[in-house]
């Protein structure tokens, strides 16, 4: 008879225990922009710079940052498709888009999936979405219009105003905001429109001359804006020119050449601002990429990532509601633009802008820092 004891097998050798090393936690930023255009590339390079700096400093609250960028190809429908891909791919936040049409096309996805979108479109209507999952780290065109109005009417004392705008969402929205701001001062502007990428603006400019305008405001795309500046210097040389932030970008300056000199723009950022935070950012960007930040979208994206880092640190978790609430609680955050950000109830964060005068050689002079608060 074989005993039970004789059948007993040796106890198996215990295997290795669980790895005590904590697994890294990843906070993933999903970036959407028109990456074949300058604005999208500015956003991507500056955001990636901020991520590299944050990770080099040890991350935030135990998290390492990562990014994935997808191209909207300048289309609202493509923007929606790539946003869905990023959401299903595990993005914790969406950064972008710089086009308001894309922001409008995806805002319902943010609400449905409870993911915060940090938008960079300037259309005034974005502030009326009543969507707690959308905030904006860029100026609202209504703020731009109000500050241009202050500069023209209150500072320069001019009352005969013309507004020229592109006949698409950005241009129409800017024109409507500008008209409302001027009407608030008892002034009805002369308004002229144009199609995107027109070549001749003489009819609109001659209409301004016939109306005797003293100042012209431009809300157009970069190519159009540059050509309008050149033709305005020929047809209405004595008229003061004011522009949105687009008017101070390199594409406009390249087209306009010397015609840009003396024009004004209302902006969040210029690399010629002597502010310490601005110069620190410009130096860091140049050290990484070998050139100055190409436009205002670079510091805005950079600041947006650092605001994410603050929200993540304050929340202590990437859980979507906690992260969103921490982001929306940010106040007086000093940015690389030289301005500060405070998240308002409607999701806007910018309440002050710089009035700059364009100089020779693509340089700019900060004339004033203007707030309506």
C-alpha positions as a printed Julia matrix, in Angstrom:
373×3 Matrix{Float64}:
   0.0     0.0     0.0
   1.28    3.4    -0.86
   0.71    5.96    1.88
  -0.6     9.42    1.29
   2.62   10.73    2.72
   4.57    8.95    0.01
   2.54   10.79   -2.67
   3.18   14.2    -1.27
   5.06   16.38   -3.78
   7.58   18.98   -2.8
   6.08   22.43   -2.39
   6.66   24.56   -5.47
   9.29   27.22   -5.22
   7.57   30.57   -4.8
   7.78   32.79   -7.86
   8.86   36.4    -7.79
   6.47   38.73   -5.96
   4.81   41.73   -7.5
   7.15   44.45   -8.73
   7.28   47.02   -5.93
   8.29   49.75   -8.36
   5.28   52.06   -8.92
   4.21   52.31  -12.54
   4.52   55.8   -14.01
   1.29   57.74  -14.35
   0.79   59.46  -17.69
  -1.22   62.62  -18.26
  -1.95   62.71  -21.98
  -2.57   65.93  -23.9
  -4.4    65.53  -27.19
  -3.52   68.39  -29.51
  -5.63   69.38  -32.52
  -4.65   72.08  -35.0
  -4.01   72.72  -38.66
  -0.47   71.38  -38.54
   0.39   72.27  -42.12
  -0.12   75.95  -41.29
   2.0    78.22  -39.16
  -0.48   78.66  -36.3
  -0.82   74.92  -35.68
   2.91   74.34  -35.81
   3.43   77.18  -33.32
   1.01   75.54  -30.91
   2.64   72.13  -31.23
   6.24   73.24  -30.83
   5.54   75.47  -27.83
   3.33   72.91  -26.07
   5.98   70.24  -26.59
   8.58   72.61  -25.13
   6.47   73.07  -21.99
   5.95   69.29  -21.68
   9.7    68.69  -21.97
  10.4    71.26  -19.24
   7.76   69.84  -16.9
   8.98   66.27  -17.34
  12.61   67.31  -16.9
  11.61   68.85  -13.57
  10.12   65.54  -12.4
   6.55   65.86  -13.66
   3.56   66.94  -11.58
   1.81   65.1    -8.74
   3.43   61.84   -9.8
   2.41   62.25  -13.45
   4.57   62.45  -16.55
   3.13   64.47  -19.42
   2.8    63.18  -22.97
   1.33   64.64  -26.16
  -0.26   63.38  -29.33
  -1.02   65.85  -32.11
  -3.45   65.27  -34.98
  -4.04   67.49  -37.99
  -7.46   69.09  -38.54
  -6.43   69.96  -42.1
  -8.29   73.23  -41.65
 -11.65   71.42  -41.62
 -14.31   71.33  -38.91
 -15.39   67.82  -39.91
 -11.82   66.53  -39.84
 -11.35   68.29  -36.53
 -14.25   66.36  -35.09
 -12.87   63.07  -36.43
  -9.4    63.57  -34.95
 -10.84   64.77  -31.62
 -12.81   61.52  -31.4
  -9.64   59.55  -32.12
  -7.77   61.33  -29.34
 -10.62   60.78  -26.88
 -10.82   57.06  -27.61
  -7.02   56.96  -27.46
  -7.04   58.05  -23.82
  -6.42   61.81  -23.96
  -7.02   63.48  -20.59
  -7.44   66.94  -22.11
  -7.8    68.44  -25.59
  -5.6    71.41  -26.5
  -6.93   73.4   -29.47
  -8.14   74.16  -31.94
  -7.09   77.65  -33.03
 -10.08   77.69  -35.42
 -13.41   78.55  -33.79
 -15.25   76.42  -36.36
 -13.49   73.33  -35.02
 -14.2    74.3   -31.41
 -17.9    74.56  -32.24
 -17.81   71.22  -34.06
 -16.43   69.29  -31.08
 -17.81   71.01  -27.99
 -20.58   68.44  -27.64
 -17.95   65.66  -27.56
 -16.29   67.37  -24.59
 -19.56   67.42  -22.69
 -20.43   63.84  -23.65
 -17.06   62.36  -22.69
 -16.35   64.81  -19.85
 -12.97   65.91  -21.17
 -11.78   69.48  -20.79
 -11.01   71.33  -24.0
  -8.62   74.27  -23.85
  -9.69   76.13  -26.97
  -7.79   78.81  -28.88
 -10.45   80.19  -31.18
 -11.33   83.86  -30.73
 -14.97   83.93  -31.85
 -17.15   85.79  -29.3
 -19.84   83.09  -29.44
 -17.55   80.55  -27.76
 -18.16   82.42  -24.51
 -21.88   81.7   -24.86
 -21.67   77.9   -25.17
 -22.56   77.37  -21.52
 -20.34   74.29  -21.58
 -18.3    73.68  -18.4
 -15.94   71.44  -20.41
 -14.68   74.24  -22.68
 -12.31   77.02  -21.63
 -10.37   79.42  -23.83
  -6.72   80.45  -23.5
  -6.83   83.24  -26.07
  -8.48   86.63  -26.31
 -12.16   86.9   -27.16
 -12.71   89.07  -30.26
 -15.26   91.03  -28.24
 -12.45   92.0   -25.87
 -10.22   92.89  -28.82
 -12.96   95.08  -30.26
 -13.61   96.82  -26.95
  -9.91   97.58  -26.45
  -9.47   98.82  -30.04
 -12.48  101.07  -29.48
 -10.9   102.48  -26.32
  -7.65  103.14  -28.19
  -9.35  104.83  -31.16
 -12.09  106.79  -29.46
 -10.84  107.56  -25.96
  -7.08  107.73  -26.53
  -6.75  108.96  -30.13
 -10.02  110.95  -30.1
 -11.13  109.68  -33.52
 -14.81  109.16  -34.33
 -15.04  108.39  -38.07
 -14.27  104.68  -38.21
 -14.23  102.1   -41.01
 -14.23   98.34  -40.47
 -13.1    95.95  -43.22
 -13.61   92.25  -42.67
 -13.39   88.88  -44.36
 -16.75   87.27  -45.13
 -16.28   84.13  -43.05
 -16.81   83.32  -39.39
 -13.69   84.99  -37.97
 -14.13   88.16  -40.0
 -17.88   88.45  -39.5
 -17.57   87.82  -35.78
 -14.87   90.46  -35.46
 -16.9    92.98  -37.44
 -20.01   92.37  -35.33
 -18.01   92.76  -32.1
 -16.35   95.92  -33.41
 -19.67   97.42  -34.51
 -21.24   96.69  -31.12
 -18.3    98.24  -29.25
 -18.37  101.4   -31.36
 -22.15  101.72  -31.11
 -21.66  101.61  -27.35
 -19.76  104.88  -27.81
 -22.47  106.32  -30.05
 -20.53  105.65  -33.27
 -21.82  103.73  -36.28
 -18.86  102.56  -38.39
 -18.64  102.32  -42.15
 -18.43   98.57  -42.86
 -16.9    96.92  -45.93
 -16.5    93.18  -46.53
 -14.36   91.06  -48.85
 -14.03   87.42  -49.83
 -11.1    85.35  -48.56
  -8.01   85.68  -50.77
  -9.29   88.59  -52.85
  -6.52   90.42  -54.65
  -8.01   93.91  -55.01
  -9.49   95.9   -52.11
  -9.57   99.27  -53.85
 -13.37   99.45  -53.97
 -13.64   99.05  -50.2
 -10.78  101.46  -49.49
 -12.13  104.1   -51.87
 -15.5   103.82  -50.12
 -13.7   104.58  -46.87
 -12.01  107.58  -48.47
 -15.36  108.89  -49.73
 -16.8   108.53  -46.21
 -13.92  110.52  -44.73
 -12.89  107.9   -42.19
 -10.08  108.73  -39.78
  -9.29  105.17  -38.62
  -9.67  101.71  -40.17
 -10.01   98.41  -38.32
  -9.09   95.13  -40.06
 -10.51   91.69  -39.23
  -9.17   89.49  -42.03
  -6.97   86.5   -42.73
  -3.21   86.9   -42.86
  -2.81   87.13  -46.64
  -5.74   89.53  -47.01
  -4.6    91.64  -44.07
  -1.15   92.12  -45.57
  -2.48   93.16  -48.98
  -5.03   95.51  -47.41
  -2.21   97.26  -45.56
  -0.25   97.75  -48.8
  -3.21   99.1   -50.73
  -4.38  101.29  -47.85
  -1.03  103.07  -47.74
  -1.59  104.02  -51.39
  -5.27  104.94  -51.29
  -5.89  106.25  -47.76
  -2.38  107.09  -46.5
  -3.5   109.42  -43.7
  -5.89  106.96  -42.06
  -4.77  105.33  -38.79
  -4.88  101.53  -38.99
  -5.83   99.19  -36.13
  -5.82   95.4   -36.31
  -6.57   92.27  -34.34
  -3.68   90.07  -33.23
  -3.51   88.52  -36.71
  -2.14   91.83  -37.99
   1.04   91.42  -35.97
   1.89   87.91  -37.2
   4.8    87.09  -39.49
   2.63   86.09  -42.49
   1.01   89.54  -42.46
   4.3    91.35  -42.01
   5.91   89.35  -44.82
   3.12   90.33  -47.23
   2.77   93.94  -46.13
   6.46   94.79  -45.88
   7.05   98.5   -45.1
   3.31   99.17  -45.33
   2.87   97.61  -41.89
   5.06  100.24  -40.22
   2.99  102.62  -38.11
  -0.08  100.38  -37.92
  -1.4    99.29  -34.53
  -2.49   95.87  -33.32
  -4.11   94.6   -30.14
  -2.34   91.42  -29.04
  -1.62   89.07  -26.18
   2.06   88.83  -27.07
   5.01   90.35  -28.83
   8.59   89.06  -28.5
   9.66   92.7   -28.19
   7.88   93.03  -24.84
  10.66   93.54  -22.25
   8.63   91.67  -19.6
  10.79   89.09  -17.79
   8.41   86.18  -18.42
   8.25   86.97  -22.13
  12.01   87.1   -22.53
  12.46   83.87  -20.55
  10.05   82.09  -22.9
  11.65   83.55  -26.03
  15.09   82.4   -24.84
  13.86   78.88  -24.05
  12.11   78.57  -27.41
  15.18   79.79  -29.3
  17.42   77.4   -27.36
  15.25   74.42  -28.37
  14.28   75.34  -31.94
  16.88   77.85  -33.08
  14.45   80.66  -33.87
  12.05   83.03  -32.13
   8.46   81.92  -31.49
   6.72   82.62  -34.81
   3.45   84.04  -33.45
   1.21   84.49  -30.42
  -0.14   80.94  -30.55
   3.22   79.69  -29.26
   3.14   81.39  -25.85
  -0.59   80.74  -25.5
  -0.09   76.99  -25.99
   2.94   77.04  -23.69
   0.92   78.78  -20.99
  -2.01   76.41  -21.47
   0.23   73.43  -20.69
   1.59   75.08  -17.54
  -1.98   75.88  -16.49
  -2.77   72.18  -16.93
   0.19   71.39  -14.68
  -1.13   73.73  -12.0
  -4.61   72.23  -12.22
  -3.2    68.7   -12.0
  -1.08   69.65   -8.99
  -4.03   71.3    -7.26
  -6.41   68.43   -8.01
  -3.84   65.71   -7.26
  -5.53   63.49   -9.82
  -6.35   63.33  -13.52
  -9.98   62.41  -12.72
 -11.86   64.57  -15.17
 -14.25   66.51  -12.91
 -11.58   67.22  -10.3
  -9.11   68.32  -12.98
 -11.7    70.5   -14.71
 -12.73   72.17  -11.48
  -9.11   72.84  -10.52
  -8.42   74.38  -13.93
 -11.5    76.57  -13.76
 -10.39   77.79  -10.32
  -7.12   79.26  -11.64
  -6.68   82.97  -10.95
  -3.89   85.48  -11.67
  -1.7    82.93  -13.43
   1.38   84.77  -14.75
   1.95   83.77  -18.36
   4.79   83.87  -20.85
   2.78   86.51  -22.75
   3.51   89.0   -19.98
  -0.19   89.01  -19.11
  -2.07   87.02  -16.47
  -4.92   84.52  -16.79
  -7.99   84.19  -14.61
 -10.62   81.64  -15.63
 -14.03   83.29  -15.72
 -17.42   81.63  -15.42
 -17.89   81.64  -19.21
 -14.53   79.91  -19.73
 -12.58   82.93  -20.97
  -9.21   83.54  -19.34
  -7.87   86.75  -20.9
  -9.08   90.13  -19.61
  -6.26   92.42  -20.71
  -4.34   92.98  -23.95
  -1.36   94.9   -25.28
  -1.67   97.76  -27.76
   1.42   97.67  -29.96
   2.73   99.85  -32.78
   4.51   98.07  -35.63
   8.01   99.31  -36.41
  10.58   98.73  -39.12
  12.25   95.35  -39.38
   9.25   93.46  -38.02
   9.71   94.9   -34.55
   6.99   96.28  -32.28
   6.67   98.84  -29.51
   4.33   98.2   -26.59
   2.2   101.36  -26.39
   0.0   100.23  -23.52
  -1.39   97.38  -21.47
  -5.17   97.78  -21.46
  -7.75   96.11  -19.25
 -11.48   96.72  -19.12
 -11.78   95.52  -15.5
